[in-house]
Amino acid sequence: MNLSFIWQIGNSSGNELKGVKEVPLWDIIQESNAGIGWLINLFLVLMFAYVIFVFVERYFALRKASKEDSDFLSQVKQLLTKGDIENAKKKCVSSDSPSARMLEKGISRIGKPMESIAASIENTGKLEVLRLEQRLSFLATAAGAAPMLGFLGTVIGMMVVFIDLQNTATLELKVIAPGIMTAMVTTVAGLIVGIIAFMGYNYLVGRIGKVVYQMENAALEFMDLLNQPGK
């Protein structure tokens, strides 16, 4: 079999690749800022920065909220069993966790009807959950809005391409490149921001679920203690 033809193709392909110009990433981003592309890129950069801020801030807040002494609940129950309500409240205040603040509110209602105690614990629990969910709605919004902004940039970029083609007499790559760069870069940026926001939101929701479970467990054990005979 004669392989000279294949060898020639290989050599010509290698020569063509040597002439390919490598474009830095920063130049591609700058070229995508043509027209209104800079505005979409600016929105996506700001959205990305705030997504990172919200995730990091909520991560450490939830990490702090989930940290609780393994024997915290048992110590509170022992103090309440002894009738030492004041020290039980102080124990809750020193813990500074959602479960502790919820129990502290319930302990302060001891002596009142059980319905009042249960209602105060439930209301405090709702407030604590709202506090844990601060700014999470932005992550959910960014997860859907960022890809849509990227798609808007794609449409605008293609419109720029057609307008440039209509206004030019010759078809040259440098004429349509800015519009294509705007379409591609905004699409990629929107997807990156949306994916990160989506994954961050679901991760934080899972962490909140663990904290809520701890709160529910503490509330149930506290109410069971109060409902014991002689209490």
N, C-alpha and C positions, 0 to 999 in steps of 0.2 A: 504494500500500500504506500502511495506517495504522500508523505506528510509535509511536503514543502509549502503547500497552500495554507495549511493550518499554522505552520511556523511563521508565515508572513503575516497572518492575521494577528497572531500573538505579538509580534514585534510592532505592528502598527498600533495596536491597542496600548502597548506600553508607552509608545512615543506620545500618544494623545494624552494619556494620564499625566505625563510629565509636564504638559502645558497647562494643566488645570490649576487655577489660582485659588489658594486657600484664603477664605474671607474670615476675619476674626468675628467672634460672636458679638462683640460690641458694635462693630460696623453693621451687622445684620439688624441689631436692635435699633440703631440710629436710622437706618434706612426704612424701618417699619414705622417710624414716627411721621412719615409723610402724610400730609393732609390732616385729617382728624384722628389719625392713628395714635398720635402722641397723647391725646386726651384719654382714649381707651386704655392705653398702656399705663398712664398715670393712675387711672381708677384701679386697675388691676394690681399695680404695685402697692398702692395705699391699702387696698383690701387684703393683699397678701400679708403686709406688715401687721395689720390689726388682727388677722386670723392667728398669726404666730403669737402675738401678745396675749390674746384671749386664751389660747390653748395653754401657754406656759403659766399664766396667772391662775387659771382654773385648775391646772394640774397640781400645782403646789398647794392651792387652797383645799382641794379635795384630799390630797395626801395628808395634810395637817388634820382635816376633819375625820379621816378614817383612823388616825392614830389614837388609840384608846388603851388605857391600862387593862391588861387581861383580867385583873381582879377588881377593876373599878366598880362594876355592878355588884359584885359580891360584898365589897366593903360598904357600899351604900345600903344594901339590904341588911347587913349586920347592924349598922348604926340605927336603922329604922326599927329593927326588931328590938333593940335595946331602948327604943324611945328617944334616942339622941337625935332629934330632928335638926337642931341647929348645926351640929357637926356634919350631918348628912348634906345639908345645904352648902356648907363650906367646902365639902369634898367635891360637889358638883361645880361650884364656882371655880375651884382651882384646876379642874380638868379642862374647862374651856373647849368642849366639843359639842356638836349638835345634840347628841344624846344626853350629855350632862346638863345643857341648858334646858332641854325639855323636861328632864327629871326634876331640875331645880324649880321649875314652874309648878310641877305637880306637887312637890313636897311643900311648897309655900301654901298650897290649897288644902293641906291635910286638916281635917276637922270639919270641912264643908261636905255637902252631899257628894256621893260618888259621881253623879252626873256632871257636877261642876268640875270635879277633878279631871274626869275623862275629857270634857270639852276643852279645858285649859291646855291639857297635854296635846290634844289633837290640833288646836289652833297654833300652838307653839311649833309643833312638828311641821305644819304647812308653811309657816314663816321660815323655818330653817331650810326646808326644801327649796323655797323660792330664793333664798340666799345662796344656796349651792348652785342653782341654775342661772345665776347672773351672767349675762352676756352670751349664754349658750345659743340664744336665738339668732345672734349674728352669724355664728358658724353654720347654722342650718340655712340661713338666708344666703350666705356666701357660697355654700355648696351648690345651690341652684342658680344664683345670679351670675357667678363668675363664668361658667361655660356659656351662658347666654350673652354676656358681654363679649366673650371671645368670638362667638358666632356673629354678633353684630359687627365686630371688626373684620371678619371674613367677608361679609356682604359688602361693607364699605370699601374694603380693599379691592374686591372684584369690580365694583363700580368705578373705582379710580382707574383700573386697568382698561376697561372699555372706553372710558372718557379719553384716556391718553392715546389709545389706539385710534379713536375717531379723529383726534386732533393732530396726528402725525402722518406724514406721507410715507414713511418707511417703517417697517417692522423691525425694531431693534430691542434687544433684551434690556438695555439700560433704561428704555422708556417705560416698560411695563414692570420692571423689577420692584420699584417702590410699592406699587399696589399689591403685588404678589407677596412681598415681604410683610406688608401690613396684615394681609389675610392670614398668612401662616403663623406669624409670631403671636398675634392676638389670640388665635385659636389655641396654640400650645400653652400660652400663659393662662388663658381662662381655664383650660382643663387642669393645669397644675394646681392653680388656686382652688378650684372646685374639688379636686380629689383630696387635697390636704385638709380642706375644711370638712368634707364629708367624713373622712377617717377620724379626724380629731373630734368631731361632734359625737360620733358613735362610741369612741373610746371613753370620752368624759361621761356620757350617759351611763355607760356600764359602771364607771367608778361611783357615780351618784347612786346607782341602784344598790351597791354594796353598803354605802353609808345609810341609805334609807332602811335597809334590812337591819342594820345595827340599831337604828332608832326604834323601829317597830319591836324588835326583840326586847330592848330596854323598857319600852312602854308596857309591853305585855307582862313582863316579870314584875314591874312596879305595881301594876293594877292587881296582879295575882296576890302579891304580898298584902295589899290593902284589903283584899277580899277574903283573906284568911280569917277564920273564926277568932274573935277576941280583938280584932284590929278595928 
